[in-house]
């Protein structure tokens, strides 16, 4: 995309009857939305395509579905650009297959190019939410490699927030951000098959990355007085449920399967029933913003 052309877009707000949500991330977020095939989100069909609940990681509703349809205070039109397997940038952490669209692709190609082309309808910057839940695959595909993991987290977040800066720019005018941190995937069935040292190492990298993410979000808000940031601490939410599963109706937190008793829907992804609690928690964090 030619940045010089994008820079010519006017920074103007347009009032819509509904709130708008642009979502970016990986398989924990994806619903399989595609701007090119339609239908686009609309009243009565707030997630557009594919047919609800979409193509999610475990087949049922995920947190984006729940947040869009249930845990909100207004009608929300959700453009969910998340793509399964995504990393922040494929040049920094290679995804599991070259066909995966990274966060960089999602922002530059799925969002900015379609915005420039006029495919994305105009929206009110004041009532539009931009969310990012990314980093799970970046850490999962790299935590075991040699080198300074703390320094590499900074490299990842430099690339991440360079994309956020594009969204904040005059041409786009994003002013409301929801950032979700990396959950404790060291507790997933896939990682429970690994040794304790591997799980401890991944935990250490995740918690270091998460601390830095909060610092970056705080710095973003400090640098732009009109930017509002929300942090969803998925790490704490997962641990709260996994540490007291029966309170939430779970009877199995180490294996995976269908049904309300399982926290994990497969060896690396939470079940649809678990996502219900995530959507509810995100709604609380947003405090009625959407």
URHUVEN-V572910 format. One line per field, one symbol per residue. ss: DSSP state (H for helix, E for strand, C for the rest). burial: # if it has 16 or more other C-alpha atoms within 10 Angstrom, else .. Layout:
ss=???
burial=???
This chain:
ss=CCHHHHCCCCCCCCCCCCEEEEEEECCCCCCCCCCCCCCCCECCECCCCCCCCCCCCCCCCCHHHHHHHCCCCCCEEEEECCCCCCCCCCCCCCCCCCCCCCHHHHHHHHHHHHHHCCCCCCCCHHHEEEEEECCHHHHHCCCCCCCCHHHHHHHHHHHHHHHHHHHHCCCCCCCEEEEECCCCHHHCHHHHCCCHHHHHHHHHHHHHHHHHHHHHHHHHHHHCCCCEEEEECHHHHHHHHHHCHHHHCCCEEEEECCCCCEEECCCCCECHHHHHHHHHHHHHHHCCCC
burial=.....#...........##################...###...######..######.##########.##..################..###....#########.#######...#..##################.##.....#..###.##..##.##.###.#######################.....##..######.##.###.##..##.....#########.##..##..#..#.#.#######.########################..#...#
